[in-house]
Every structure is written in structure tokens, then in C-alpha cells.
Amino acid sequence: MLAATSRSVTAYCQRHDFRYEAYVGLKRGYFGWHASFNRIYILRELIDRGYRGWAVYMDADAFVADFDFDLRGFLADKDRYAGIFTPSGVTGEYWDINNGIFLINLASPVAHKIVSDWYDLFQIVTDEQLRNAPDWTNDFLDDQGILQKIFREWPAVKDDLFYVSHRIINSIEASFLKQFMRGHEPDLGKRIRSIETMIQELLSAALGLHQPPAPFSKEESAEIVVGAYQGVLNRAPDPLGIETYVPHVAAQGRADGVAFVVESLLASDEFKARRP
């Protein structure tokens, strides 16, 4: 999925001279959905590296829909804010935000505290708890819930948050940064194909890129297989896994190839043995 969405993000960043970084795998955890905690580590690492500017975080199912959007202009009058979020729409409370796509100002001391608290609260979660959570449960093991807890217990932070409409970011209808979530299409292969189609249409209309992406090379296919193994089994593939899956990805294409690998790994005895 990231291979598809990154095409639009890369194109936007190249057009507007922004730096783009992506990560495949697990920063901490044991099951594929634990990649949702990567954002906590990614932000902490940016701070530790000395970065002090705005960062835009996007889930793997998010992509750019408007290649002319003036992000620098949008941020020009928002330096006093620590972060920019969309409301989840559930409670209407200031703390009830969605973190699938958000912007955070790493020049802000408040943003540093948000990231630090987010990291510290996640460290309270033990490895045993993570091992016993093969599926998302919407309880203490919820990166968005942890962030909402920080905001809920820190009322003064609401003055440092800027709220933006889902019509701009964080929804399938968004004009700038769209997100094609699992709720729109539960089937992974169909979801990736839909995202690929949407992105190709956007690139064709905006940038004149009418040709579909070239078929995967063996090296690119191997990178996808490595990412799938890290995401599902939290380990590198063995030689047999490379030999088995790389040809499938290269032959079937991104959507069907990735879905085939992920579904096969989820059905494996190794993955099943990790369940409590």
C-alpha cells in the first residue's frame, strides 16, 4: 500500500521541494497492526536528530490529492501552534482527534512534550501485552487513544492545537490529503487496487503522468517481501520465503502480489502460533 501512496507524496514533495521519509516494518511490536505505533518513534527520532520544523505524518493509506496545495502558505500564520489535527467526530470534545494524518510543529516545546508523553505512556505497555494482542482491540493498545488521553488530561493544550476540516485532510473526500481507510474497503487487495487507480488518475490529471508505473523489478519485489515479513512476522524472510514470494510480487503486480504475501503469512503456522 505504501508503495502506491508514496507515488503521490513523492511527486508532491518533489514539486514543492519538501523532504519525504517513509518507514516499512515495526519499530516495536509483533503483529502487523503494531505498525500504528511507529509514528510515536518516528516523531521522537526526528526530535532527537535535531529537526525543528513542521512535520506531516500520514498513514500508509493516505495520499496527496491536490498537487498545487500551498502547504507553506497554509502554515505561514500557524507557528504558534504545536499541532494541526482533524476532529474524530465522535464526541466533539477538543481532545477527540484523529491521528491518521496530522501536522506537528517540532519547533514548539509543547509539541516536544506531546511526543515525549506519548512515548512514555507507550513504554508502560509491556512486551507481554503486545504479544497477547494480535488484533487491534481499541483499549490501552491504541496509539490514537493514548494521544487522546494526553490531550484529555492536559486541558491547556487545546490552545496550542489548530483544528482543520475533514474536507481538507484525513478523509476520502479531503481535497488535499485523502485517506482510504479499511472501512471503505475491508479487502486488502481491492483496497490497494482502488488506491492505485485513484493515484494514477490524480497523477495523470495533475502531472501528465499517463503511463502506469513500470513492473516491479526483482529487487523492488524483494523489498516488498521483506516489508511484509517484518510487518506480519516481525523478522526478515528466510531464503525459501524470498524464493517463494518474490516471483509472485513481480508477476502479479503491487496490489495482488502484496495481498498474496500478506494473506499467506497471516495464514501461516508461524503467525498462528503467536496467538495466545
Secondary structure as GFF3:
##gff-version 3
##sequence-region A 1 276
A	DSSP	alpha_helix	2	16	.	.	.	ID=ss1
A	DSSP	three_ten_helix	32	37	.	.	.	ID=ss2
A	DSSP	alpha_helix	38	48	.	.	.	ID=ss3
A	DSSP	beta_strand	54	58	.	.	.	ID=ss4
A	DSSP	beta_strand	62	64	.	.	.	ID=ss5
A	DSSP	alpha_helix	71	75	.	.	.	ID=ss6
A	DSSP	beta_strand	83	87	.	.	.	ID=ss7
A	DSSP	beta_strand	97	105	.	.	.	ID=ss8
A	DSSP	alpha_helix	109	124	.	.	.	ID=ss9
A	DSSP	alpha_helix	127	131	.	.	.	ID=ss10
A	DSSP	alpha_helix	143	152	.	.	.	ID=ss11
A	DSSP	three_ten_helix	155	160	.	.	.	ID=ss12
A	DSSP	beta_strand	161	163	.	.	.	ID=ss13
A	DSSP	beta_strand	169	171	.	.	.	ID=ss14
A	DSSP	beta_strand	177	179	.	.	.	ID=ss15
A	DSSP	three_ten_helix	182	184	.	.	.	ID=ss16
A	DSSP	alpha_helix	188	207	.	.	.	ID=ss17
A	DSSP	alpha_helix	218	233	.	.	.	ID=ss18
A	DSSP	alpha_helix	239	252	.	.	.	ID=ss19
A	DSSP	alpha_helix	254	266	.	.	.	ID=ss20
A	DSSP	alpha_helix	269	273	.	.	.	ID=ss21
###
